[in-house]
Amino acid sequence: MAEDTSKNARHPALDYHEYPKPGKLEIRATKPMANGRDLSLAYSPGVAEACLEIKDDPVTASKYTARGNLVAVVSNGSAVLGLGNIGALASKPVMEGKAVLFKKFANIDCFDIEVNESDPEKLADIVCALEPTFGAINLEDIKAPDCFIVEQLCRERMNIPVFHDDQHGTAIVVGAAATNALRVAGKAFEDIKVVSTGGGAAGIACLNMLLKLGVKRENVWLCDIDGLVYEGREASMNPQKAAYAQKTDLRTLDDVIAGADLFLGLSGPGVLKQEHITKMADRPIIFALANPTPEIMPDLVREVAPDAIMATGRSDYPNQVNNVLCFPFIFRGALDVGATEINDEMQIACIEGIAALARATTSAEAAAAYKGEQLTFGADYLIPKPFDPRLMGVVASSVAKAAMESGVAARPLPGLAEYKDRLDRSVFRSALIMRPVFEAAATAERKIVFAEGEDERVLRAANAMLEETTDAPILIGRPEVIETRLARAGLPLKPGTDFEVVNPENDPRYRDYWETYHAIMARRGVTPDIARAVMRTNTTAIGGIMVHRGEADSLICGTFGQYLWHLKYVQEILGGGAEKYHPVGALSLMILQDGPLFIADTHVHPEPTAEQIAESVCGAARHVKRFGLTPKVALCSYSQFGNLDCDTGRRMRGALDILDSEARSFAYEGEMHVDSALDVDVRERMFPGARFEGPANVLVFANTDAASGVRNMLKMKAGGLEVGPILMGMGNRAHVVTPSITARGLLNMSAIAGTPVAHYG
């Protein structure tokens, strides 16, 4: 059975690495490279200017190149996971994976570098020679004791952070877990007895860290495969182990485990027995971290010590000691202040940040990511989960602060509070929720036309699109006005060079455009003269015609003016046809401190029918899935579960009947008040056994007054950040935004518009 399970897991893992393209990484340009001007700036002759600046002042390398956000993951493959010495080439999937984690959790760019060199001094020479390329070095999967030599030599000779994650990353997370475990047990570092198994790099580093946190050297007992490390022992010894040699006649784990407060295992399966645990102190702390099978399984511990505090390296048990809690964020803080090393102060700050975060109230995002798990501080929740979005702000800012205070920051930050806020915003606000949309949009290069191309917000959004996405902006506006406003805003873009411009006053396609518009509208009272006038003055109509003609993939309009005015032209030009497009509703994503909330229909149907409400529900559920979320839709009304015979209640009940007429791939319930939708306890009192658990994440209203009012109140009084509104039902061919949208909001909408229809689900 175990062999069959292994085979079943093997093929999906290999497919994951092979398709749709081999490996887990690729390189993307951060600047446009679409024409001769771009080439002249990126390479000769423009590149010389950046080179000369760096020659005169090496610190500017972080300003003009990617070095300040670039980490090397370096390994010789001599101690890869539990696979052992598999060689540099075979270690590459692991190193690529580490690079992906850097990018995913801290937005740090990374190159994996696998080196065929077993001599630690020669390996150190190679790593040191890479200093001009990187802002920091992450050593990975190098066997002990070679890893100690490599790290020491690199740290002595390099002026950038060098961090061996197998040692220090593990030690930091163990330190955080131990800090909180002792708090739960009511014990202190300086009073405890520690027994450890495993004299490798991680084990030694963890013991070194425990000493820094207050454990007394004489209270540490280290065992390895040859038994206790004692003074005079010769077998399998090195200077790192010798530092923990005890002067004693005791020789085995069984001899020394009595009275131990903390067992730290970084060895192998089955090393710790139930009889060992019975000899330990009251409320024992057991960190059995061997992977995949720990030194003792948690259920065996519970049998003999129900009050034990347990941690493992596995994700299927509480308190997983996972280095991803540490390394992305300690590097983030170190890079952002230009740290020359990662010192003890920075590591301890990292420990304190991780430990404090576990003691704080759990974030809604983490709770959603780990549904069903108890995430309240205590014996089963000593350290936060890797997907807790607060890790970035808390840990990176703590590390940056420690670097500055300890004097190793080459680029001190002017304000730590502002820095933490910036990190928090990058995770809590649109960046985190929009990531799946941006990733989907990156699978195609689409042309997005902006109707109000002269607006500075549009210009900034276009600049961000060129830097951060694969989509191409098209701006409708007068070229001279756009150029003037670009210069005023300090944006390094040229109309007609970096992006296409459609000049409504003078465009060679003018005749084609007005004739196309007239052909669409001729039987709706539009004469050729009117068509000519519209195509000179109405930028929304011009953008719609471009999409209709296939010259653009999607239109974004509405940065000024009234929503329904824009929608009229979108519907007239892009509605109908063989695909039967029609506006279903407007969906606004409100990003709040406790999680995302979708509101519909905020603009399209003032008093929707039951059929229109049902369409809006289905459209909202489809779009919510694009954000990687599971839709839970509440049909909101003044009536609650049939208690009132009012207009909104009747229409909502009609919509519910339509939705119930066939199987749906999402959860919905109604009709109900907003508090019942969002408060589980209220809903359970009013209507036990509703169709979904937990709070709703989509609120669909029976009129736009209610939906728009809720949307605006969340923005003005709850600090909600809006993404949208998303125009549902138009096949992603057009979106009408509102005048309050920001440049970042327009970038988010461009990503939504830039997603191929195939990703809509």
C-alpha positions in Angstrom: 0.0 0.0 0.0 2.8 2.4 0.9 4.5 1.6 -2.4 1.3 2.3 -4.3 0.8 5.6 -2.5 4.4 6.6 -3.4 3.8 5.8 -7.0 0.5 7.7 -7.0 2.3 10.8 -5.6 5.3 10.5 -7.9 3.6 11.1 -11.2 1.7 14.3 -10.2 5.0 15.6 -8.7 6.9 14.9 -11.9 4.1 16.4 -14.0 4.1 19.5 -11.8 7.8 20.0 -12.5 7.5 19.3 -16.3 4.4 21.1 -17.4 3.4 23.5 -18.9 7.1 24.3 -19.1 10.0 22.5 -17.4 11.1 23.8 -14.0 9.5 26.3 -11.5 11.3 29.5 -12.5 11.6 31.8 -15.4 13.1 35.3 -15.9 10.9 38.2 -16.9 11.9 41.7 -17.9 10.8 44.4 -15.6 11.1 47.1 -18.2 9.4 47.4 -21.6 11.4 45.9 -24.5 9.2 46.6 -27.5 11.1 49.0 -29.7 14.5 50.6 -30.6 14.2 53.2 -27.9 13.8 50.5 -25.2 16.8 48.6 -26.6 19.0 51.7 -26.5 18.1 52.3 -22.9 18.4 48.7 -21.8 21.6 48.1 -23.5 24.0 50.2 -25.6 24.3 53.2 -25.3 22.0 54.0 -22.4 23.3 51.2 -20.2 26.7 52.9 -19.9 25.1 55.7 -17.8 24.1 53.2 -15.1 27.5 51.5 -15.3 29.3 54.8 -14.7 27.0 55.8 -11.8 27.8 52.5 -10.1 31.5 52.8 -10.8 31.5 56.2 -9.0 29.3 55.0 -6.2 28.9 51.2 -5.7 25.9 51.8 -3.4 23.9 52.9 -6.4 24.0 49.3 -7.7 20.8 48.7 -5.7 19.2 51.7 -7.4 20.1 50.9 -11.0 20.1 47.1 -11.0 18.2 44.2 -9.4 21.0 43.4 -7.0 19.3 45.0 -4.0 16.5 42.5 -4.3 18.4 39.5 -5.6 19.4 36.4 -3.5 21.5 33.4 -4.5 20.5 30.0 -3.3 23.8 28.0 -3.4 24.2 24.3 -2.8 26.6 21.5 -3.7 23.9 18.9 -3.1 25.8 17.1 -0.4 22.9 17.0 2.1 19.6 17.4 0.3 16.5 17.0 2.5 16.4 13.4 3.5 18.0 12.3 0.3 21.6 12.7 1.4 24.5 13.5 -1.0 22.7 13.3 -4.3 24.9 15.8 -6.1 24.6 19.4 -7.3 22.5 18.6 -10.4 20.0 16.5 -8.6 19.5 19.1 -6.0 18.3 21.7 -8.6 14.6 21.1 -8.1 15.0 21.8 -4.4 16.9 25.0 -5.0 14.4 26.2 -7.6 11.7 25.5 -5.0 13.5 27.6 -2.5 13.7 30.4 -5.0 10.0 30.2 -5.6 9.3 30.5 -1.9 11.5 33.7 -1.7 9.3 35.1 -4.5 6.0 33.9 -3.2 6.3 35.0 0.4 8.6 38.1 0.2 8.7 39.1 -3.4 12.5 38.6 -3.5 14.1 37.6 -6.8 16.3 34.6 -6.6 18.8 32.6 -8.7 19.5 29.0 -7.7 23.2 28.1 -8.2 24.2 24.5 -7.9 28.0 24.0 -7.7 30.0 20.8 -8.4 32.5 21.3 -5.6 32.9 19.1 -2.5 35.9 21.0 -1.0 34.4 23.5 1.5 37.2 26.0 1.0 37.0 25.9 -2.7 33.2 26.2 -2.5 33.6 29.3 -0.3 35.9 30.8 -2.9 33.2 30.3 -5.6 30.5 31.9 -3.4 32.6 34.8 -2.5 33.4 35.5 -6.1 29.6 36.0 -6.7 29.4 39.0 -4.4 29.0 41.6 -7.2 25.9 39.9 -8.5 23.8 39.4 -5.3 22.4 41.3 -2.4 22.6 38.3 -0.2 23.5 34.6 -0.2 21.4 31.7 1.1 23.5 28.5 1.6 21.4 25.4 1.4 21.8 21.6 1.8 25.5 21.5 2.4 26.6 18.6 4.7 28.1 19.1 8.1 30.8 20.0 9.1 31.5 21.5 5.7 28.7 23.9 6.0 30.2 25.5 9.1 33.5 26.1 7.2 31.8 27.5 4.1 29.6 29.8 6.1 32.4 31.1 8.3 34.7 31.8 5.3 32.0 33.6 3.4 30.9 35.7 6.3 34.5 36.7 7.0 35.2 37.7 3.4 31.8 39.0 2.1 30.1 42.3 2.8 26.6 41.1 2.2 24.4 38.8 4.3 25.4 35.1 4.2 22.8 32.8 5.8 22.8 29.0 6.0 19.1 28.4 6.3 19.5 24.7 7.3 21.2 26.0 10.4 19.9 29.4 11.3 16.5 29.3 9.7 15.7 26.1 11.7 17.2 27.6 14.8 15.1 30.8 14.5 11.8 28.9 14.1 12.8 26.5 16.9 13.6 29.6 19.0 10.2 31.1 18.4 8.4 27.9 19.1 10.4 27.3 22.3 9.8 30.9 23.5 6.1 30.3 23.3 6.2 26.7 24.5 7.9 27.9 27.7 5.3 30.6 28.1 2.6 28.0 27.9 4.4 25.7 30.3 5.2 28.4 32.7 9.0 27.9 32.5 12.0 30.0 31.7 15.0 29.4 29.4 17.5 29.8 32.2 15.9 27.1 34.3 15.3 24.3 31.8 17.2 21.1 31.0 17.5 20.4 27.3 18.2 17.0 25.7 18.9 17.0 22.0 19.5 14.3 19.4 21.2 15.1 16.2 24.7 16.7 16.0 24.3 18.0 12.4 24.2 21.6 11.3 20.6 22.3 12.3 20.9 20.6 15.6 24.1 22.5 16.6 22.6 25.8 15.4 19.4 25.2 17.4 21.5 24.6 20.6 23.6 27.7 19.9 20.4 29.7 19.6 18.9 28.3 22.8 22.1 29.5 24.6 21.6 33.0 23.2 18.0 32.9 24.5 19.1 32.1 28.0 19.6 28.3 28.3 22.6 27.5 30.5 25.4 25.6 28.7 25.7 23.0 31.6 22.0 22.2 31.1 22.4 21.0 27.5 22.8 17.3 26.8 23.6 16.4 23.2 23.3 12.9 21.8 24.0 11.6 18.3 24.2 8.2 16.7 27.1 7.2 18.9 25.3 8.2 22.1 26.0 11.1 24.4 28.6 13.7 23.5 31.0 13.7 26.5 34.4 15.0 27.2 37.1 12.6 25.8 34.8 11.0 23.2 36.6 10.5 19.9 34.0 8.9 17.6 32.3 11.2 15.1 33.4 14.3 16.8 34.0 17.8 15.5 34.6 21.2 17.2 30.9 22.1 17.0 29.9 19.0 18.9 32.8 19.2 21.3 31.4 22.6 22.5 28.5 20.6 24.1 30.6 17.8 25.5 29.5 17.0 29.1 31.9 15.8 31.8 30.0 12.8 33.0 29.9 9.0 33.1 26.5 8.9 31.4 26.5 7.6 27.9 23.0 7.2 26.4 19.8 9.1 25.7 18.1 6.9 28.3 20.8 7.9 30.9 20.2 11.7 30.4 16.5 12.1 29.6 15.4 12.1 33.2 14.1 15.5 34.3 14.4 17.1 30.8 12.1 20.0 30.2 12.7 20.2 26.4 13.6 17.4 24.0 14.9 18.7 20.7 15.1 16.1 18.0 16.8 16.6 14.6 17.9 13.1 14.0 15.7 10.2 12.8 12.4 8.3 13.3 11.8 6.4 16.5 14.7 7.8 18.5 12.5 8.9 21.4 10.4 6.2 23.2 7.4 6.5 25.4 9.4 5.4 28.4 11.8 8.3 27.8 8.9 10.7 28.0 7.7 9.3 31.3 11.1 10.3 32.8 10.9 13.9 31.6 9.8 16.8 33.8 6.2 17.9 34.2 4.6 19.4 31.1 7.4 18.2 28.9 8.1 20.1 25.6 8.9 17.7 22.8 10.2 19.0 19.4 10.4 15.9 17.2 11.5 17.5 14.0 12.9 14.6 11.9 11.2 14.5 8.5 9.1 12.9 7.2 8.9 10.6 10.3 9.6 12.3 13.6 11.5 10.9 16.5 8.2 10.0 18.1 4.6 10.4 16.7 2.4 12.9 18.6 -0.3 10.3 19.4 2.3 8.1 21.2 3.3 11.2 23.2 -0.3 11.9 24.2 -0.8 8.4 25.5 1.8 8.9 28.2 1.9 12.7 28.6 -1.5 14.3 27.7 -0.2 17.7 28.8 2.9 17.6 26.7 3.6 20.5 24.3 4.5 19.0 20.9 6.0 20.3 17.6 7.1 18.4 14.5 8.3 19.2 11.0 5.1 17.9 9.5 2.1 19.9 8.2 -0.5 17.4 9.3 0.1 18.1 13.0 0.0 21.3 15.0 3.1 23.4 15.4 5.0 22.6 12.2 8.5 24.0 12.5 8.9 25.3 9.0 11.7 27.5 7.8 9.5 29.4 5.5 8.3 31.3 8.6 11.7 32.8 8.7 14.0 33.0 5.7 11.9 35.1 3.2 11.2 37.8 5.8 14.7 37.9 7.4 16.1 38.4 3.9 13.4 41.0 3.1 14.4 43.1 6.1 18.1 42.6 5.5 17.9 43.6 1.9 15.7 46.6 2.5 18.3 48.2 4.8 21.3 47.1 2.8 22.5 44.9 5.7 26.1 43.7 5.5 25.4 40.6 7.5 22.6 38.8 9.3 23.8 39.0 12.9 22.6 37.6 16.2 20.5 40.7 16.9 18.6 40.3 13.7 18.0 36.6 14.3 16.7 37.2 17.8 14.5 40.0 16.5 13.1 37.5 14.0 12.4 35.0 16.8 10.6 37.7 18.8 8.5 38.8 15.8 7.4 35.3 14.9 6.6 34.4 18.6 4.7 37.6 19.2 2.6 37.1 16.0 1.5 33.7 17.2 0.3 35.3 20.4 -1.7 37.9 18.6 -5.2 37.4 17.2 -5.1 35.2 14.2 -5.8 37.0 10.9 -8.8 36.2 8.8 -6.6 35.3 5.9 -4.7 32.7 7.9 -8.0 31.3 9.2 -9.4 31.0 5.7 -6.2 29.3 4.5 -6.3 26.8 7.3 -10.0 26.2 7.7 -10.9 23.8 10.4 -7.7 24.2 12.4 -7.6 25.9 15.8 -5.4 29.0 15.4 -5.6 30.3 19.0 -2.4 30.7 20.9 -1.7 27.8 23.2 -0.1 24.4 23.2 -1.3 23.6 19.7 -0.6 27.0 18.2 2.9 28.1 19.2 4.0 29.6 15.9 2.0 31.2 13.1 1.1 29.5 9.8 3.3 30.2 6.7 0.3 31.8 4.9 -0.3 34.3 7.7 0.1 37.6 5.6 1.2 39.5 8.7 4.6 37.7 8.7 6.0 40.1 6.1 5.3 43.3 8.1 6.1 42.0 11.6 9.2 40.0 10.9 10.8 42.0 8.2 10.4 45.3 10.0 11.7 43.7 13.3 14.8 42.5 11.4 15.3 45.9 9.7 15.1 47.6 13.0 17.6 45.3 14.6 20.0 45.7 11.7 19.9 49.5 12.0 20.3 49.4 15.8 23.2 47.0 15.6 25.0 49.1 13.0 25.0 46.8 10.0 22.5 48.6 7.9 24.2 50.4 4.9 20.9 52.0 3.9 19.0 52.8 7.1 15.3 53.5 6.7 13.9 57.0 7.6 10.9 55.6 9.3 10.2 52.1 10.6 6.5 52.6 11.0 6.1 53.7 7.4 8.2 50.8 6.3 6.0 48.3 8.2 2.9 50.0 6.8 4.2 49.6 3.3 4.9 45.9 3.8 1.5 45.4 5.3 -0.2 47.1 2.5 1.7 45.0 0.0 0.2 41.9 1.6 -3.1 42.8 3.2 -4.4 45.0 0.5 -4.8 44.4 -3.2 -1.5 42.6 -3.8 -2.4 39.4 -2.0 -5.9 39.1 -3.3 -5.0 40.1 -6.8 -2.0 37.7 -7.1 -4.0 34.9 -8.7 -5.5 37.4 -11.2 -2.1 38.8 -12.2 -0.8 35.2 -12.5 -3.7 34.3 -14.8 -3.3 37.5 -16.8 0.4 36.7 -17.3 -0.5 33.8 -19.5 -1.4 36.0 -22.4 -0.5 39.4 -23.8 -3.7 41.4 -24.2 -4.3 44.9 -25.4 -6.2 47.1 -22.9 -7.6 50.4 -24.2 -8.3 53.2 -21.7 -11.0 55.6 -22.8 -9.7 58.4 -20.6 -6.0 58.3 -21.7 -5.2 61.8 -20.6 -6.0 61.2 -16.9 -2.9 61.0 -14.7 -4.2 57.9 -13.0 -4.4 56.2 -16.3 -0.9 57.3 -17.2 0.5 55.9 -14.0 -1.5 52.7 -14.5 -0.1 52.3 -18.0 3.4 52.8 -16.7 2.8 50.1 -14.0 1.4 47.8 -16.6 4.5 48.1 -18.8 6.7 47.4 -15.8 4.7 44.7 -14.0 2.6 42.9 -16.6 2.7 41.5 -20.1 -0.4 43.5 -21.3 -0.1 46.5 -23.7 -2.0 49.7 -22.8 -3.7 51.7 -25.5 -4.6 55.3 -24.5 -7.3 57.4 -26.1 -6.4 61.1 -25.9 -4.5 64.0 -27.5 -0.8 63.0 -27.8 0.5 66.5 -26.8 -1.7 66.5 -23.7 -0.6 63.0 -22.7 3.1 63.9 -23.2 2.8 67.1 -21.1 1.1 65.2 -18.3 3.6 62.4 -18.4 6.4 64.9 -18.0 4.6 66.6 -15.1 4.1 63.3 -13.4 7.8 62.3 -14.0 6.8 59.2 -15.9 9.5 58.0 -18.4 7.1 57.1 -21.2 6.6 58.4 -24.8 3.3 58.4 -26.5 3.4 56.4 -29.7 6.7 54.8 -28.6 6.0 53.0 -25.3 2.3 52.6 -25.9 -0.2 53.2 -28.7 -2.2 56.4 -28.7 -5.6 56.9 -30.4 -6.1 60.6 -31.1 -9.8 61.4 -31.4 -9.0 64.6 -33.2 -6.8 63.1 -35.8 -6.6 59.3 -36.3 -6.2 57.7 -39.7 -8.8 55.1 -38.8 -11.5 57.7 -38.1 -13.5 56.9 -41.2 -13.4 53.2 -40.4 -14.5 53.9 -36.9 -17.5 56.1 -37.6 -18.7 53.8 -40.4 -18.4 50.8 -38.1 -20.3 52.7 -35.4 -23.0 53.8 -37.9 -23.4 50.2 -39.1 -24.1 49.1 -35.5 -26.4 52.0 -34.6 -28.1 52.9 -38.0 -31.4 51.3 -37.0 -31.3 53.0 -33.6 -31.6 56.5 -34.8 -27.9 57.3 -35.4 -27.2 59.2 -38.6 -23.8 59.4 -40.3 -23.4 62.9 -39.0 -24.1 61.8 -35.4 -21.7 58.8 -35.9 -19.0 61.1 -37.1 -19.5 63.4 -34.1 -19.5 60.5 -31.6 -16.2 59.2 -33.0 -14.6 62.6 -32.6 -15.8 63.3 -29.0 -16.8 60.1 -27.2 -13.8 58.2 -26.1 -15.8 55.4 -24.5 -17.5 54.8 -27.8 -14.2 54.9 -29.6 -12.7 52.3 -27.2 -15.8 50.1 -27.7 -15.4 50.2 -31.5 -11.7 49.2 -31.1 -12.7 46.1 -29.1 -15.5 45.4 -31.5 -13.0 45.5 -34.4 -10.5 43.3 -32.6 -7.9 46.1 -32.3 -8.1 45.8 -28.5 -9.1 43.0 -26.2 -10.8 44.9 -23.5 -12.0 48.5 -22.7 -11.6 50.3 -19.4 -13.6 53.5 -19.0 -15.4 55.6 -16.3 -12.6 57.5 -14.5 -14.9 60.5 -14.9 -18.6 60.8 -15.7 -21.6 58.8 -14.7 -21.5 55.0 -14.7 -24.7 54.4 -16.7 -23.7 56.9 -19.4 -20.6 54.8 -20.1 -22.5 51.6 -19.8 -25.0 52.7 -22.4 -22.3 52.9 -25.1 -20.6 49.7 -23.9 -23.9 47.8 -24.2 -24.8 49.4 -27.5 -21.5 48.6 -29.2 -20.4 45.4 -27.5 -23.7 43.9 -26.3 -25.7 41.3 -28.3 -24.1 39.6 -31.2 -23.6 35.9 -31.7 -22.2 35.6 -28.1 -25.3 37.3 -26.6 -23.3 39.5 -24.3 -25.3 41.7 -21.9 -24.5 43.5 -18.6 -25.4 41.1 -15.8 -24.3 43.4 -13.0 -21.4 45.2 -11.4 -19.3 43.4 -8.8 -17.2 45.4 -6.4 -14.4 43.6 -4.4 -13.9 45.4 -1.1 -10.6 44.6 0.6 -11.1 45.0 4.3 -8.8 44.4 7.3 -10.5 41.2 8.1 -10.7 39.9 4.6 -12.3 40.4 1.2 -16.0 41.1 0.7 -17.7 41.2 -2.7 -20.8 43.4 -3.3 -23.3 43.2 -6.2 -25.0 44.6 -8.1 -23.6 48.1 -7.4 -24.4 49.9 -10.6 -26.2 48.2 -13.5 -29.8 47.3 -12.5 -31.6 49.8 -10.2 -34.3 47.3 -9.4 -33.3 43.9 -10.8 -35.8 41.2 -11.5 -35.5 37.7 -9.9 -33.9 36.5 -13.2 -31.4 39.3 -13.1 -30.6 38.7 -9.5 -30.0 35.0 -10.2 -27.7 36.0 -13.1 -25.8 38.3 -10.8 -25.4 35.6 -8.2 -23.9 33.2 -10.8 -21.7 35.9 -12.3 -20.4 36.9 -8.9 -19.6 33.3 -7.9 -17.7 32.8 -11.2 -15.6 35.9 -10.6 -14.9 35.2 -7.0 -13.3 31.9 -8.0 -10.8 33.9 -10.2 -9.4 35.3 -7.0 -8.7 31.8 -5.6 -11.6 32.1 -3.1 -14.6 29.8 -2.5 -17.7 31.8 -3.1 -20.4 31.9 -0.3 -23.2 34.1 -1.7 -25.8 35.7 0.5 -29.0 37.1 -1.1 -29.6 40.2 1.0 -33.0 41.7 1.6 -35.2 43.6 4.2 -37.0 40.3 4.5 -35.2 37.4 6.3 -35.9 33.8 5.4 -39.5 34.6 4.3 -40.6 36.6 7.4 -41.9 39.6 5.3 -44.0 39.8 2.2 -42.1 42.8 0.7 -40.9 43.5 -2.8 -37.2 42.8 -2.2 -38.1 39.6 -0.3 -40.3 38.4 -3.2 -37.7 39.1 -5.8 -35.0 37.4 -3.7 -37.1 34.3 -3.1 -37.8 34.2 -6.8 -34.1 34.3 -7.5 -33.5 31.5 -5.0 -36.1 29.4 -6.8 -34.3 30.0 -10.1 -30.9 29.1 -8.6 -32.4 25.9 -7.0 -33.8 24.8 -10.4 -30.4 23.3 -11.3 -27.2 22.1 -9.6 -24.8 24.9 -8.8 -21.0 24.7 -8.2 -21.1 27.2 -5.3 -22.9 27.8 -2.0 -25.6 30.4 -1.7 -28.4 31.2 0.8 -31.1 33.7 1.3 -33.0 35.8 1.6 -31.4 37.4 4.7 -30.2 40.5 6.5 -26.6 41.6 6.1 -25.8 40.8 9.8 -27.1 37.2 9.3 -24.9 36.9 6.2 -21.8 38.0 8.1 -22.4 36.8 11.6 -22.6 33.1 12.0 -24.2 33.2 15.4 -26.9 35.6 14.3 -27.7 33.4 11.3 -27.7 30.2 13.3 -30.3 31.8 15.7 -32.5 32.9 12.9 -32.1 30.0 10.5 -30.2 26.9 11.9 -28.6 24.7 9.3 -28.0 27.3 6.5 -26.4 26.1 3.3 -22.9 27.4 4.0 -20.8 27.7 7.1 -18.9 30.8 8.2 -19.5 34.3 7.0 -20.6 35.1 3.5 -18.0 36.6 1.2 -20.5 37.8 -1.4 -23.5 40.0 -0.7 -26.0 40.4 -3.5 -28.7 43.0 -3.0 -32.1 43.6 -4.5 -31.4 47.1 -5.7 -28.4 49.3 -6.5 -29.2 51.8 -3.7 -28.5 49.2 -1.1 -25.5 47.6 -2.8 -23.8 51.0 -3.7 -24.6 52.3 -0.2 -22.8 49.4 1.5 -19.9 49.7 -0.9 -19.4 53.4 -0.2 -19.8 53.0 3.6 -17.1 50.2 3.6 -14.8 52.5 1.6 -15.4 55.7 3.7 -15.8 54.3 7.2 -14.1 50.9 7.3 -11.1 51.8 5.2 -12.1 49.3 2.5 -10.1 49.3 -0.7 -12.2 48.7 -3.8 -11.2 46.5 -6.7 -13.7 47.1 -9.5 -16.4 47.4 -10.2 -16.1 44.4 -12.4 -18.7 44.4 -15.2 -20.2 40.9 -15.3 -21.7 39.4 -18.4 -19.6 41.2 -21.1 -17.1 38.4 -21.6 -14.3 40.6 -20.1 -14.5 42.9 -23.1 -15.3 46.0 -21.1 -15.2 47.3 -17.5 -16.7 50.6 -16.3 -14.9 52.0 -13.3 -15.9 54.9 -11.1 -14.3 58.4 -10.7 -12.9 57.5 -7.2 -10.6 54.8 -8.6 -6.9 55.1 -8.0 -3.9 54.3 -10.3 -3.4 51.1 -8.4 -7.1 50.3 -8.9 -6.8 50.8 -12.6 -3.7 48.5 -12.6 -5.8 45.9 -10.8 -8.6 46.4 -13.3 -6.2 46.0 -16.2 -5.1 42.6 -14.7 -8.8 41.6 -14.5 -9.3 42.8 -18.1 -6.1 41.2 -19.1 -7.2 37.7 -18.1 -8.2 35.5 -21.0 -11.9 34.5 -21.0 -10.7 30.9 -20.6 -9.7 31.7 -17.0 -13.2 32.8 -16.1 -14.4 29.3 -15.3 
